[in-house]
Amino acid sequence: MSATGWIILAAAAAVCTLYILRDRRERRRQKDMVMYLRQSDLYAHLYPTVRKLEQMYVESVAVRREEVKVSLYRPAGKKLRYTFEKHGFDPVEDERLLALAQAIGVDLPILRDKKRYEFIVHEDERASGGKAAWYEYMIRTEFKDDMSRAHYLHNKR
């Protein structure tokens, strides 16, 4: 291999190393933010609602700056909303919104099952021209069909 080839290889290795280090640091920062958020007054107030969802048929959980909105597939079309302002809290800052979504996933383990739910990042346009991210756990069609089929067969007996 020529000297140029070695230089290119070394540069590529350095870039990969920097990327890996940056990714680790970001993951550690996000993990710390989730732990911090789970200890906040907001999450302490939201936590009982999250725990109640374990007994429900959750279709989706949308986490936005101003609310957490849950859609159920049984009873069909039922929606639950936890609006932060209504409970005396300010909207969640953009940099903490992902941590809030992840904290909900920690306390509602079914959402972390990639065979059952998909984690989706959405972006909306703001009036100021910027973009605002929000997060959603959405049930996978196959899992919802399986659950509906099982419910039907159970009730048919």
PyMOL commands that place a pseudoatom at each C-alpha (Angstrom):
pseudoatom trace, name=CA, resn=MET, resi=1, chain=A, elem=C, hetatm=0, pos=[0.000, 0.000, 0.000]
pseudoatom trace, name=CA, resn=SER, resi=2, chain=A, elem=C, hetatm=0, pos=[1.288, 3.456, -0.855]
pseudoatom trace, name=CA, resn=ALA, resi=3, chain=A, elem=C, hetatm=0, pos=[1.871, 6.244, 1.642]
pseudoatom trace, name=CA, resn=THR, resi=4, chain=A, elem=C, hetatm=0, pos=[-1.240, 8.025, 0.395]
pseudoatom trace, name=CA, resn=GLY, resi=5, chain=A, elem=C, hetatm=0, pos=[-3.298, 4.892, 1.011]
pseudoatom trace, name=CA, resn=TRP, resi=6, chain=A, elem=C, hetatm=0, pos=[-2.005, 4.671, 4.592]
pseudoatom trace, name=CA, resn=ILE, resi=7, chain=A, elem=C, hetatm=0, pos=[-2.801, 8.336, 5.204]
pseudoatom trace, name=CA, resn=ILE, resi=8, chain=A, elem=C, hetatm=0, pos=[-6.339, 7.898, 3.889]
pseudoatom trace, name=CA, resn=LEU, resi=9, chain=A, elem=C, hetatm=0, pos=[-6.785, 4.766, 6.000]
pseudoatom trace, name=CA, resn=ALA, resi=10, chain=A, elem=C, hetatm=0, pos=[-5.497, 6.550, 9.126]
pseudoatom trace, name=CA, resn=ALA, resi=11, chain=A, elem=C, hetatm=0, pos=[-7.782, 9.536, 8.471]
pseudoatom trace, name=CA, resn=ALA, resi=12, chain=A, elem=C, hetatm=0, pos=[-10.784, 7.244, 8.024]
pseudoatom trace, name=CA, resn=ALA, resi=13, chain=A, elem=C, hetatm=0, pos=[-9.937, 5.424, 11.270]
pseudoatom trace, name=CA, resn=ALA, resi=14, chain=A, elem=C, hetatm=0, pos=[-9.608, 8.763, 13.099]
pseudoatom trace, name=CA, resn=VAL, resi=15, chain=A, elem=C, hetatm=0, pos=[-12.983, 9.947, 11.791]
pseudoatom trace, name=CA, resn=CYS, resi=16, chain=A, elem=C, hetatm=0, pos=[-14.627, 6.651, 12.835]
pseudoatom trace, name=CA, resn=THR, resi=17, chain=A, elem=C, hetatm=0, pos=[-13.064, 6.896, 16.297]
pseudoatom trace, name=CA, resn=LEU, resi=18, chain=A, elem=C, hetatm=0, pos=[-14.275, 10.470, 16.747]
pseudoatom trace, name=CA, resn=TYR, resi=19, chain=A, elem=C, hetatm=0, pos=[-17.760, 9.480, 15.627]
pseudoatom trace, name=CA, resn=ILE, resi=20, chain=A, elem=C, hetatm=0, pos=[-17.869, 6.578, 18.095]
pseudoatom trace, name=CA, resn=LEU, resi=21, chain=A, elem=C, hetatm=0, pos=[-16.659, 8.777, 20.958]
pseudoatom trace, name=CA, resn=ARG, resi=22, chain=A, elem=C, hetatm=0, pos=[-19.187, 11.488, 20.107]
pseudoatom trace, name=CA, resn=ASP, resi=23, chain=A, elem=C, hetatm=0, pos=[-21.986, 8.904, 19.918]
pseudoatom trace, name=CA, resn=ARG, resi=24, chain=A, elem=C, hetatm=0, pos=[-21.039, 7.441, 23.317]
pseudoatom trace, name=CA, resn=ARG, resi=25, chain=A, elem=C, hetatm=0, pos=[-20.955, 10.891, 24.886]
pseudoatom trace, name=CA, resn=GLU, resi=26, chain=A, elem=C, hetatm=0, pos=[-24.364, 11.734, 23.423]
pseudoatom trace, name=CA, resn=ARG, resi=27, chain=A, elem=C, hetatm=0, pos=[-25.860, 8.448, 24.661]
pseudoatom trace, name=CA, resn=ARG, resi=28, chain=A, elem=C, hetatm=0, pos=[-24.448, 9.056, 28.151]
pseudoatom trace, name=CA, resn=ARG, resi=29, chain=A, elem=C, hetatm=0, pos=[-25.833, 12.611, 28.146]
pseudoatom trace, name=CA, resn=GLN, resi=30, chain=A, elem=C, hetatm=0, pos=[-29.252, 11.365, 27.026]
pseudoatom trace, name=CA, resn=LYS, resi=31, chain=A, elem=C, hetatm=0, pos=[-29.241, 8.627, 29.688]
pseudoatom trace, name=CA, resn=ASP, resi=32, chain=A, elem=C, hetatm=0, pos=[-28.404, 11.217, 32.357]
pseudoatom trace, name=CA, resn=MET, resi=33, chain=A, elem=C, hetatm=0, pos=[-31.196, 13.457, 31.083]
pseudoatom trace, name=CA, resn=VAL, resi=34, chain=A, elem=C, hetatm=0, pos=[-33.708, 10.587, 31.291]
pseudoatom trace, name=CA, resn=MET, resi=35, chain=A, elem=C, hetatm=0, pos=[-32.640, 9.867, 34.877]
pseudoatom trace, name=CA, resn=TYR, resi=36, chain=A, elem=C, hetatm=0, pos=[-32.898, 13.583, 35.740]
pseudoatom trace, name=CA, resn=LEU, resi=37, chain=A, elem=C, hetatm=0, pos=[-36.304, 13.892, 34.096]
pseudoatom trace, name=CA, resn=ARG, resi=38, chain=A, elem=C, hetatm=0, pos=[-37.656, 10.785, 35.876]
pseudoatom trace, name=CA, resn=GLN, resi=39, chain=A, elem=C, hetatm=0, pos=[-36.856, 12.557, 39.182]
pseudoatom trace, name=CA, resn=SER, resi=40, chain=A, elem=C, hetatm=0, pos=[-38.631, 15.790, 38.215]
pseudoatom trace, name=CA, resn=ASP, resi=41, chain=A, elem=C, hetatm=0, pos=[-41.951, 17.051, 39.617]
pseudoatom trace, name=CA, resn=LEU, resi=42, chain=A, elem=C, hetatm=0, pos=[-43.487, 16.837, 36.149]
pseudoatom trace, name=CA, resn=TYR, resi=43, chain=A, elem=C, hetatm=0, pos=[-42.675, 13.144, 35.779]
pseudoatom trace, name=CA, resn=ALA, resi=44, chain=A, elem=C, hetatm=0, pos=[-43.742, 12.373, 39.343]
pseudoatom trace, name=CA, resn=HIS, resi=45, chain=A, elem=C, hetatm=0, pos=[-47.134, 13.837, 38.434]
pseudoatom trace, name=CA, resn=LEU, resi=46, chain=A, elem=C, hetatm=0, pos=[-47.286, 12.019, 35.059]
pseudoatom trace, name=CA, resn=TYR, resi=47, chain=A, elem=C, hetatm=0, pos=[-46.016, 8.663, 36.387]
pseudoatom trace, name=CA, resn=PRO, resi=48, chain=A, elem=C, hetatm=0, pos=[-49.362, 7.334, 37.777]
pseudoatom trace, name=CA, resn=THR, resi=49, chain=A, elem=C, hetatm=0, pos=[-50.950, 7.953, 34.378]
pseudoatom trace, name=CA, resn=VAL, resi=50, chain=A, elem=C, hetatm=0, pos=[-48.137, 6.052, 32.651]
pseudoatom trace, name=CA, resn=ARG, resi=51, chain=A, elem=C, hetatm=0, pos=[-48.544, 3.126, 35.045]
pseudoatom trace, name=CA, resn=LYS, resi=52, chain=A, elem=C, hetatm=0, pos=[-52.295, 2.951, 34.364]
pseudoatom trace, name=CA, resn=LEU, resi=53, chain=A, elem=C, hetatm=0, pos=[-51.545, 2.427, 30.669]
pseudoatom trace, name=CA, resn=GLU, resi=54, chain=A, elem=C, hetatm=0, pos=[-50.194, -1.053, 31.466]
pseudoatom trace, name=CA, resn=GLN, resi=55, chain=A, elem=C, hetatm=0, pos=[-53.798, -2.203, 31.867]
pseudoatom trace, name=CA, resn=MET, resi=56, chain=A, elem=C, hetatm=0, pos=[-55.008, -0.604, 28.631]
pseudoatom trace, name=CA, resn=TYR, resi=57, chain=A, elem=C, hetatm=0, pos=[-54.872, -1.437, 24.934]
pseudoatom trace, name=CA, resn=VAL, resi=58, chain=A, elem=C, hetatm=0, pos=[-52.433, 1.236, 23.769]
pseudoatom trace, name=CA, resn=GLU, resi=59, chain=A, elem=C, hetatm=0, pos=[-52.320, 2.001, 20.053]
pseudoatom trace, name=CA, resn=SER, resi=60, chain=A, elem=C, hetatm=0, pos=[-50.022, 5.008, 20.233]
pseudoatom trace, name=CA, resn=VAL, resi=61, chain=A, elem=C, hetatm=0, pos=[-48.361, 7.373, 22.679]
pseudoatom trace, name=CA, resn=ALA, resi=62, chain=A, elem=C, hetatm=0, pos=[-47.493, 10.794, 21.257]
pseudoatom trace, name=CA, resn=VAL, resi=63, chain=A, elem=C, hetatm=0, pos=[-45.119, 12.977, 23.281]
pseudoatom trace, name=CA, resn=ARG, resi=64, chain=A, elem=C, hetatm=0, pos=[-45.241, 16.651, 22.351]
pseudoatom trace, name=CA, resn=ARG, resi=65, chain=A, elem=C, hetatm=0, pos=[-43.983, 19.792, 24.073]
pseudoatom trace, name=CA, resn=GLU, resi=66, chain=A, elem=C, hetatm=0, pos=[-47.409, 20.578, 25.506]
pseudoatom trace, name=CA, resn=GLU, resi=67, chain=A, elem=C, hetatm=0, pos=[-48.923, 17.127, 26.110]
pseudoatom trace, name=CA, resn=VAL, resi=68, chain=A, elem=C, hetatm=0, pos=[-48.781, 13.362, 26.112]
pseudoatom trace, name=CA, resn=LYS, resi=69, chain=A, elem=C, hetatm=0, pos=[-51.625, 11.939, 24.047]
pseudoatom trace, name=CA, resn=VAL, resi=70, chain=A, elem=C, hetatm=0, pos=[-52.540, 8.253, 24.146]
pseudoatom trace, name=CA, resn=SER, resi=71, chain=A, elem=C, hetatm=0, pos=[-54.779, 6.524, 21.610]
pseudoatom trace, name=CA, resn=LEU, resi=72, chain=A, elem=C, hetatm=0, pos=[-56.342, 3.190, 22.515]
pseudoatom trace, name=CA, resn=TYR, resi=73, chain=A, elem=C, hetatm=0, pos=[-57.424, 0.496, 20.075]
pseudoatom trace, name=CA, resn=ARG, resi=74, chain=A, elem=C, hetatm=0, pos=[-59.926, -0.901, 22.562]
pseudoatom trace, name=CA, resn=PRO, resi=75, chain=A, elem=C, hetatm=0, pos=[-62.318, 0.788, 22.982]
pseudoatom trace, name=CA, resn=ALA, resi=76, chain=A, elem=C, hetatm=0, pos=[-61.704, 1.926, 19.439]
pseudoatom trace, name=CA, resn=GLY, resi=77, chain=A, elem=C, hetatm=0, pos=[-60.915, 5.600, 19.025]
pseudoatom trace, name=CA, resn=LYS, resi=78, chain=A, elem=C, hetatm=0, pos=[-60.622, 6.389, 22.749]
pseudoatom trace, name=CA, resn=LYS, resi=79, chain=A, elem=C, hetatm=0, pos=[-58.019, 9.077, 23.478]
pseudoatom trace, name=CA, resn=LEU, resi=80, chain=A, elem=C, hetatm=0, pos=[-56.400, 10.137, 26.726]
pseudoatom trace, name=CA, resn=ARG, resi=81, chain=A, elem=C, hetatm=0, pos=[-54.614, 13.471, 27.051]
pseudoatom trace, name=CA, resn=TYR, resi=82, chain=A, elem=C, hetatm=0, pos=[-52.250, 14.686, 29.724]
pseudoatom trace, name=CA, resn=THR, resi=83, chain=A, elem=C, hetatm=0, pos=[-51.822, 18.404, 29.062]
pseudoatom trace, name=CA, resn=PHE, resi=84, chain=A, elem=C, hetatm=0, pos=[-48.905, 19.909, 30.975]
pseudoatom trace, name=CA, resn=GLU, resi=85, chain=A, elem=C, hetatm=0, pos=[-50.414, 23.396, 31.320]
pseudoatom trace, name=CA, resn=LYS, resi=86, chain=A, elem=C, hetatm=0, pos=[-53.648, 21.971, 32.756]
pseudoatom trace, name=CA, resn=HIS, resi=87, chain=A, elem=C, hetatm=0, pos=[-51.585, 20.316, 35.510]
pseudoatom trace, name=CA, resn=GLY, resi=88, chain=A, elem=C, hetatm=0, pos=[-49.544, 23.454, 36.240]
pseudoatom trace, name=CA, resn=PHE, resi=89, chain=A, elem=C, hetatm=0, pos=[-46.416, 22.685, 34.183]
pseudoatom trace, name=CA, resn=ASP, resi=90, chain=A, elem=C, hetatm=0, pos=[-44.739, 24.609, 31.387]
pseudoatom trace, name=CA, resn=PRO, resi=91, chain=A, elem=C, hetatm=0, pos=[-44.274, 22.971, 27.987]
pseudoatom trace, name=CA, resn=VAL, resi=92, chain=A, elem=C, hetatm=0, pos=[-41.283, 20.634, 27.896]
pseudoatom trace, name=CA, resn=GLU, resi=93, chain=A, elem=C, hetatm=0, pos=[-38.168, 22.127, 26.325]
pseudoatom trace, name=CA, resn=ASP, resi=94, chain=A, elem=C, hetatm=0, pos=[-37.142, 20.616, 22.996]
pseudoatom trace, name=CA, resn=GLU, resi=95, chain=A, elem=C, hetatm=0, pos=[-33.900, 19.158, 24.373]
pseudoatom trace, name=CA, resn=ARG, resi=96, chain=A, elem=C, hetatm=0, pos=[-35.801, 17.311, 27.145]
pseudoatom trace, name=CA, resn=LEU, resi=97, chain=A, elem=C, hetatm=0, pos=[-38.657, 16.025, 25.029]
pseudoatom trace, name=CA, resn=LEU, resi=98, chain=A, elem=C, hetatm=0, pos=[-36.757, 12.956, 23.790]
pseudoatom trace, name=CA, resn=ALA, resi=99, chain=A, elem=C, hetatm=0, pos=[-35.795, 12.173, 27.394]
pseudoatom trace, name=CA, resn=LEU, resi=100, chain=A, elem=C, hetatm=0, pos=[-39.483, 12.356, 28.377]
pseudoatom trace, name=CA, resn=ALA, resi=101, chain=A, elem=C, hetatm=0, pos=[-40.433, 9.953, 25.584]
pseudoatom trace, name=CA, resn=GLN, resi=102, chain=A, elem=C, hetatm=0, pos=[-37.649, 7.580, 26.629]
pseudoatom trace, name=CA, resn=ALA, resi=103, chain=A, elem=C, hetatm=0, pos=[-38.685, 7.789, 30.294]
pseudoatom trace, name=CA, resn=ILE, resi=104, chain=A, elem=C, hetatm=0, pos=[-42.224, 6.774, 29.340]
pseudoatom trace, name=CA, resn=GLY, resi=105, chain=A, elem=C, hetatm=0, pos=[-40.716, 3.848, 27.428]
pseudoatom trace, name=CA, resn=VAL, resi=106, chain=A, elem=C, hetatm=0, pos=[-38.742, 2.835, 30.521]
pseudoatom trace, name=CA, resn=ASP, resi=107, chain=A, elem=C, hetatm=0, pos=[-41.861, 2.773, 32.697]
pseudoatom trace, name=CA, resn=LEU, resi=108, chain=A, elem=C, hetatm=0, pos=[-44.121, 1.197, 30.081]
pseudoatom trace, name=CA, resn=PRO, resi=109, chain=A, elem=C, hetatm=0, pos=[-41.896, -1.677, 28.904]
pseudoatom trace, name=CA, resn=ILE, resi=110, chain=A, elem=C, hetatm=0, pos=[-44.242, -2.953, 26.190]
pseudoatom trace, name=CA, resn=LEU, resi=111, chain=A, elem=C, hetatm=0, pos=[-43.418, 0.194, 24.202]
pseudoatom trace, name=CA, resn=ARG, resi=112, chain=A, elem=C, hetatm=0, pos=[-39.750, -0.836, 24.023]
pseudoatom trace, name=CA, resn=ASP, resi=113, chain=A, elem=C, hetatm=0, pos=[-40.602, -4.137, 22.319]
pseudoatom trace, name=CA, resn=LYS, resi=114, chain=A, elem=C, hetatm=0, pos=[-39.626, -3.446, 18.710]
pseudoatom trace, name=CA, resn=LYS, resi=115, chain=A, elem=C, hetatm=0, pos=[-41.801, -6.329, 17.502]
pseudoatom trace, name=CA, resn=ARG, resi=116, chain=A, elem=C, hetatm=0, pos=[-44.865, -4.643, 18.993]
pseudoatom trace, name=CA, resn=TYR, resi=117, chain=A, elem=C, hetatm=0, pos=[-44.232, -0.892, 18.801]
pseudoatom trace, name=CA, resn=GLU, resi=118, chain=A, elem=C, hetatm=0, pos=[-42.256, 1.406, 16.578]
pseudoatom trace, name=CA, resn=PHE, resi=119, chain=A, elem=C, hetatm=0, pos=[-40.602, 4.579, 17.884]
pseudoatom trace, name=CA, resn=ILE, resi=120, chain=A, elem=C, hetatm=0, pos=[-41.127, 7.395, 15.383]
pseudoatom trace, name=CA, resn=VAL, resi=121, chain=A, elem=C, hetatm=0, pos=[-39.584, 10.867, 15.305]
pseudoatom trace, name=CA, resn=HIS, resi=122, chain=A, elem=C, hetatm=0, pos=[-41.865, 13.494, 13.737]
pseudoatom trace, name=CA, resn=GLU, resi=123, chain=A, elem=C, hetatm=0, pos=[-41.081, 17.082, 12.787]
pseudoatom trace, name=CA, resn=ASP, resi=124, chain=A, elem=C, hetatm=0, pos=[-43.574, 19.924, 12.532]
pseudoatom trace, name=CA, resn=GLU, resi=125, chain=A, elem=C, hetatm=0, pos=[-42.992, 23.364, 11.060]
pseudoatom trace, name=CA, resn=ARG, resi=126, chain=A, elem=C, hetatm=0, pos=[-43.184, 26.181, 13.572]
pseudoatom trace, name=CA, resn=ALA, resi=127, chain=A, elem=C, hetatm=0, pos=[-44.711, 29.556, 12.797]
pseudoatom trace, name=CA, resn=SER, resi=128, chain=A, elem=C, hetatm=0, pos=[-41.241, 31.070, 13.235]
pseudoatom trace, name=CA, resn=GLY, resi=129, chain=A, elem=C, hetatm=0, pos=[-39.971, 28.886, 10.407]
pseudoatom trace, name=CA, resn=GLY, resi=130, chain=A, elem=C, hetatm=0, pos=[-38.051, 26.428, 12.583]
pseudoatom trace, name=CA, resn=LYS, resi=131, chain=A, elem=C, hetatm=0, pos=[-38.819, 22.783, 13.131]
pseudoatom trace, name=CA, resn=ALA, resi=132, chain=A, elem=C, hetatm=0, pos=[-40.144, 21.125, 16.265]
pseudoatom trace, name=CA, resn=ALA, resi=133, chain=A, elem=C, hetatm=0, pos=[-39.559, 17.437, 16.880]
pseudoatom trace, name=CA, resn=TRP, resi=134, chain=A, elem=C, hetatm=0, pos=[-42.045, 15.239, 18.700]
pseudoatom trace, name=CA, resn=TYR, resi=135, chain=A, elem=C, hetatm=0, pos=[-42.016, 11.525, 19.387]
pseudoatom trace, name=CA, resn=GLU, resi=136, chain=A, elem=C, hetatm=0, pos=[-44.478, 8.694, 19.095]
pseudoatom trace, name=CA, resn=TYR, resi=137, chain=A, elem=C, hetatm=0, pos=[-44.689, 5.033, 19.995]
pseudoatom trace, name=CA, resn=MET, resi=138, chain=A, elem=C, hetatm=0, pos=[-46.980, 3.439, 17.393]
pseudoatom trace, name=CA, resn=ILE, resi=139, chain=A, elem=C, hetatm=0, pos=[-48.334, -0.103, 17.528]
pseudoatom trace, name=CA, resn=ARG, resi=140, chain=A, elem=C, hetatm=0, pos=[-47.225, -2.335, 14.683]
pseudoatom trace, name=CA, resn=THR, resi=141, chain=A, elem=C, hetatm=0, pos=[-50.071, -3.595, 12.511]
pseudoatom trace, name=CA, resn=GLU, resi=142, chain=A, elem=C, hetatm=0, pos=[-49.144, -7.258, 12.977]
pseudoatom trace, name=CA, resn=PHE, resi=143, chain=A, elem=C, hetatm=0, pos=[-49.242, -6.978, 16.773]
pseudoatom trace, name=CA, resn=LYS, resi=144, chain=A, elem=C, hetatm=0, pos=[-52.546, -5.092, 16.741]
pseudoatom trace, name=CA, resn=ASP, resi=145, chain=A, elem=C, hetatm=0, pos=[-54.051, -7.722, 14.427]
pseudoatom trace, name=CA, resn=ASP, resi=146, chain=A, elem=C, hetatm=0, pos=[-52.815, -10.529, 16.693]
pseudoatom trace, name=CA, resn=MET, resi=147, chain=A, elem=C, hetatm=0, pos=[-54.284, -8.845, 19.771]
pseudoatom trace, name=CA, resn=SER, resi=148, chain=A, elem=C, hetatm=0, pos=[-57.620, -8.218, 18.040]
pseudoatom trace, name=CA, resn=ARG, resi=149, chain=A, elem=C, hetatm=0, pos=[-57.751, -11.812, 16.806]
pseudoatom trace, name=CA, resn=ALA, resi=150, chain=A, elem=C, hetatm=0, pos=[-56.976, -13.157, 20.292]
pseudoatom trace, name=CA, resn=HIS, resi=151, chain=A, elem=C, hetatm=0, pos=[-59.673, -10.933, 21.813]
pseudoatom trace, name=CA, resn=TYR, resi=152, chain=A, elem=C, hetatm=0, pos=[-62.197, -12.091, 19.217]
pseudoatom trace, name=CA, resn=LEU, resi=153, chain=A, elem=C, hetatm=0, pos=[-61.386, -15.780, 19.737]
pseudoatom trace, name=CA, resn=HIS, resi=154, chain=A, elem=C, hetatm=0, pos=[-61.503, -15.393, 23.523]
pseudoatom trace, name=CA, resn=ASN, resi=155, chain=A, elem=C, hetatm=0, pos=[-64.928, -13.715, 23.421]
pseudoatom trace, name=CA, resn=LYS, resi=156, chain=A, elem=C, hetatm=0, pos=[-66.315, -16.177, 20.856]
pseudoatom trace, name=CA, resn=ARG, resi=157, chain=A, elem=C, hetatm=0, pos=[-66.149, -19.086, 23.335]
for i in range(1, 157): cmd.bond("trace and resi %d" % i, "trace and resi %d" % (i + 1))
show_as sticks, trace
zoom trace
